[in-house]
Amino acid sequence: MSALPLFPFQTAAASSAQGRGVCDVPGVWQGSAWADTLQRTRSSGHAALDVQLPGGGWPQGAMAEVLQPLYAVREWPLVLPGLAQAITEGAAGRVVLVAPPYEPFAPALQAGGLPAHRLCCVQATAQQAKEAAWASEQALRCRDVLAVLAWLPQAQSDALRRLQLAAAQHGRWLWVFRPDTQREQSSPAPLRLWVQGRDAQLHVHLIKRRGPPLLEPVVLPLRNAALAAVLDAQARRKRLAQEDADRLLPSRQSPIAALRPAVRRPDAPGASHALDRTAPRRG
Amino acid sequence: MHWIALPHAADDAPQPGVPPEACAWWALRFSPRVALIDEALLIEVSTTTRLWGGPQALLDQLHRHAGGTNLLAQAPTALQALAQLRMLQAGRSLPRCLPHDLPLTTLTDVRPHARSLEHMGCRTWGALRALPRPGVARRFGSALLRTLDQAWGDVPHQPRWVKLPEAFALEAELPALVDSAGALVWSASRLLQALQGWLKGRHLGALVLRLEWHYHLRRLDGIQLPPWGGMDLRTAEPAQEMAHLQRLLKERLAHCTLAAPVDRIALRVVQTGPVQAGSASLLPPGPEEAKGDPWHELQERWAARLGADRVQAVHLHADHRPERMQCWHPMAVDAAPHPSSAAMPAQTRATDARAVLWPAWLSQPPQPLRVQQHRPCLQGPLNLMVGPQRFEAGWWERASPAGAHARGECATGLARREYFVAHNAAVGWVWIFKDLLQAQEQSAWFLHGFYG
């Protein structure tokens, strides 16, 4: 008999939605709305990213999975501002790096706001995926840990699930960095980001979040402002040198003749060269 | 006098080698007067009841520590408590009039005479006490009368008190020969339980333990074996809870191999320290309250499984060479501050002008780059965007073998380099340097960092 309702929950929700116009069953949200922001968060340090992250920052007690091309090490510009801000706000605890792909340069991180004595690094080779996942899970269970950054390119889904559970139980920050070839696979992480670098910018696609899907990537600066300024200055200097060289170029056949127009004299363009003048007579 | 009788835990798990007293050590934290009589553990608590917050609170604590057993009897004398416990263990309800109506079989010393007494119509303690004493003494011996007096509390009862040994050293026979180290964990955990009782009784925490195992064979394949093998187990903070030590032991044993089958193990405490009892908070913990294991436990667990050199901390040094600016070294548990770590306070670092150009990742050791048409190449020619930043450092040092890659034949640790920020589309932004000491050679360019 088909009179039996197949989906009792659905019909109940539908009837209540019809009754009140808006579905306000606790635990059920519409696709276009944010999920309940019970999750504690901390600001990511990027205003553009905070707007798009559920709860307005990196979730505490949930795994954030960051997918990026292999050998593109763009973790720190993404993560460091948030960590630095948390530490200046007085968050205690250490930052644990599990199986980083290269040697982290602690002076640079300290200059970015992450003190070196807060850093702890657990080395694991690529073959020890299980050990690395275990070490990350143990770190999440420790009360003196602020955040765990784990590079787990080969972690299985069950290991990630355990990590997510441990993070949820103990309310730590957890970033798991994986190659973007894993993008199509399912993941227990409630927040997944796909990071691409374009010139001087970081395009962050939020491919999974507790909220409406985001079609446009979030654009973040790849380098800090100081380095960008140095690069700009260098580029400007090079451009000027190039312009000078271009001015030299058409008259390269007679360099001596070309010398006069090539020398830039913004103060007195019409005045003759000093070498042309005769020396003042001594009186 | 207030006696509490508990069933003794040792009877269900015979552990040869472990003295039965060791199973009563845990009770010494509740009272200094603990005795083992026959199959029961008896605790005299009249002097410590107030310390534990009243009789009910003390009973609750005992219930919790006794390992889930609900049987527990209390009485003014030890033998009465024991008799009540025996009745409860037999599943019988207690008589209304105590101790008059307790059956005679509940007294150990009366048991041999219980049958003849029963023929006389004498079944309870009260009936036996009502008999004329000279006649009872003549017929059954004066020991019976003395036991009855002790049970009644008329004469003092001095059982053999359980005492804690000065040093903890226990040996246990294994139930079977063991040839893999992992199988020692179970037996060792029994010893650790006894250790916990010892530590709690002495208000100490274990710092260094030594677990040893006795080889069953004197020689194996013609090689003389030492009689004992063993390992040390260390922890940074004095530990009284065994969960952490047990986990460490498990990890350490998993990496151990036994030279020969083992028939006995021994556990010794090498070093102890005073332990601070944590005071509980009056308020329930809030969501912000940190929960979890302390840092040193995490660190020891990592070290036990992965090896101590895999867990690294960093020290910063004042130097111009990037590879010398930081030193990743195995994290010591009780780390004394590094001598040169004070050379560079954190504040000066943050405002260092050079910091602008530092990358977040180092490629260590520096990776030599190919040179094509006088340009360094890494998956294509690199464009030098910023630089050069030049320094000359390290002339005061002798060359280290690790640093020899970039310094060639130089006898000192001299490094003269020009650093550039370089870019190409394939690898992104990198930090490279030109080794001026090798400038005449072809491979003078090295990759030293990544910006991402």
Interface residues (C-beta under 8 A of the other chain):
Chain A: R40 A72 V73 R74 E75 W76 P77 L80 G93 R94 P100 P101 Y102 E103 P104 F105 A106 P107 A108 L109 Q110 A111 G112 G113 P115 A116 H117 L119 C120 C121 V122 Q123 A124 E131 W134 A135 Q138 A139 R141 C142 R143 D144 V145 H170 G171 G197 L222 R223 N224 A226 L227 V230 L231 Q234 A235
Chain B: P287 A290 K291 G292 D293 P294 W295 E297 L298 R301 W302 R305 L306 R310 V311 Q312 A313 V314 H315 L316 P322 M325 Q326 W328 M331 A346 R349 A350 D352 A355 V356 L357 W358 P359 A360 W361 L362 S363 Q364 M385 V386 V421 G428 W429 G449 F450 Y451 G452
